[in-house]
Amino acid sequence: MTRMFKAAVAALAAVVLSLTFAATPAHATPPNIPSYSTALSRLNALTVAAESHHSSYNRDLFPHWITITGSCNTREQVLKRDGTNVVVNSSCYPTSGSWYSPFDGATWTNPTDIDIDHMVPLAEAWSSGAWAWTTAKRQTYANDLGGPELWAVTDNVNQSKSDQDPAQWQPPLSSFRCTYARAWIQVKWYYALTVDSAEKSALNSMLGTC
């Protein structure tokens, strides 16, 4: 076998190998999750302040699951974006597909087992500065598909999180905590929300797992 022929065979094998790996899709994730170094820089840029106005929070102050396109609302759009082989009917309701929940590593085939989590919960956002926003801005926040705010996750895991920050709750899948912290920080930074001291300490610890 000539040297040139060997090189050609090796090159072909590399192409086949790359196509094999490319054919295996990674789990979908929301966009614009910063790198570790960017997240650390943005965490240090956040204003540290105690939460306030929590008693005046009302979920209705954040209009959510608005129509995004056609008959699809925000929830359905996230299910389509983050699921695998998702098929929807004329009302945009998923009739088949599967969803991987990065918070706990579970995979589901019934959309009723999936909640759409607000990475920084609406109540947490309210107490961190959203109390001063207009309703229009709160609507934008609650339906934000452009950043890492909305996640398709196991329903009871989302319910266990509730409105808690990382000092109070972290995803049960410890290998995901680095990504969770980076996403949380991005949302707080993008919307100029504050962090309290315990929350910042927890986020620093989570970044330490990256």
Secondary structure, 3 states (H helix, E strand, C coil): CCHHHHHHHHHHHHHHHHHHHHCCCCCCCCCCCCCHHHHHHHHHHCCECCCCCHHHCCHHHCCCCCEEECCEEHHHHHHHHHCEEEEECCCCCEEEEEEEECCCCEEECCHHHEEEEECCCHHHHHHCCHHHCCHHHHHHHHCCCCCCCEEEEEHHHHHHHCCCCCCCCCCCCHHHHHHHHHHHHHHHHHCCCCECHHHHHHHHHHHCCC
